[in-house]
Amino acid sequence: MFTRRVVVCADHLLVVESVAAALASAGFEVETIEGWPVDPGELAPQTGVGVLLCDLEPAVRLEEARALLRSTQVTWLVLSAASRGPAWGGMLEAGAGAVLPSTVSIERLRSGIELLGRGEHLTDPAERQALVDAWRVVDLGRCQVLGRVRSLTPRELAVLRALHTGQPVSLIAERAGVAPATVRSQVQAVLHKLGVRTQLAAVAVFDTVRSDLDDPTHARDAC
């Protein structure tokens, strides 16, 4: 039986409050969960449908959202500013009932919650599978990137981290007590191992896996 009890949580507090107010005005009994990442233990056992608003970027945010979906029995309707693609597939693969753009109207959100509450689908099965497949391709690629970053020597990784914070080669060399030419050589080694041509590209690659390096709990066993 469909219950009009809905939990709302998001990575931005003001968003939680505005969406909760809109749903309450539509006749739902709304519970809000503040704080991010969300503690699954805060969800009431009788919660039927959850509305999760999340940017799904950077990668660590997406993984936190996926962890929430995997650790609860709630049927989640995810709203995100991320464009339809692999990130949506990542949510669906983790168990989301549906993913919709964050610009969706309150009427569409209301009907989506009711459909999920009755066990119905919002997404065509073929489209859902295509999104999940796209996620799995990207996910595999991310694991390969993580392997490349892990192949860097400690000094090369330190140089890459410094580049990521915006430090120029001259400052990196000064702080390390080495000649700039030495750092430039290390940068070239980093570019070669990551398979990119520019420092900007290397920094972008590092950003996609930084959370896995800084907190191993974010890295999946497949990596």
Secondary structure, 3 states (H helix, E strand, C coil): CCCCEEEEEECCHHHHHHHHHHHHHCCCEEEEECCCCCCHHHCCCCCCEEEEECCCCCHHHHHHHHHHHHCCCCEEEEEECCCCCHHHHHHHHCCCCEEEECCCCHHHHHHHHHHHHCCCCCCCHHHHHHHHHHHHHHHHHHHHHHHHHHCCCHHHHHHHHHHHCCCCHHHHHHHHCCCHHHHHHHHHHHHHHHCCCCHHHHHHHHHHHHHHHHCHHHCCCCC
